[in-house]
Amino acid sequence: MSDFPGVLRVGDLEVAVSVSERRKSVRLTVERDASITAVVPSQVSRTELTKVVEAKRSWLYGKVAEKRDLGEAPPDKEFVSGEGFLYLGRSYRLRVVDSGDVRLIRGRLELARGGGAKELVDWYRRVGAPWLTRRVQPWVTRIGVEPSGLRVRPLGYRWGSCSRDGQVNIHWATMQLPPTLIDYVLVHELAHLHRADHGAEFWRIVERALPGHEDYRERLRRTGHDLWLPEEGR
Ligand SMILES: [Zn+2]
């Protein structure tokens, strides 16, 4: 006997379950609104379904993040004093001042009146370039690659990319993440300089450089859609 339909919770995932007499196996779907549904054969138990969901956990997180990215974005910024902006995983309040370039000073992010997304995106890129260039060094040694350069730029919904000639690109929006998650993005891109695909060998390189990388990956997926990603910076 099935104990469904109903809602099944697995960790922080919530799955709406319905039963179909005709199904022979479980079908998991992430809907457009990022909700998860399962259609299950009538004899499937709660324990069995939990196992199936657990086995597909990273896939589900990925899909949920994807749908959220495409769906509702975090609220738009208004660029008024007191508004919070993330930098290296910490929130800094904005202070609108009369003039000057964007700068982080005494725990406040200063923005000249009339400025907005463009000025702030430029700031993330400006501070991101030297910060990432320093941060990447130990990983370069550890992974044994020689990137030809590192650029901070908009990359759509990707965290990073790299080109055949060894150029590594990092999305400016990663500067909002905590440093340990930025490390994961860097390691991921550097590992691609060895292997272009996401095959087993690629993940071995990542794991060797950053043990427990799956945990970072999952955290990145969950944090990702909370970041500020204005149209001007995509
Ligand atoms: Zn990749």
Residues whose N, C-alpha, C, O or C-beta is under 5 A from the ligand:
A	BS01	ZN	none
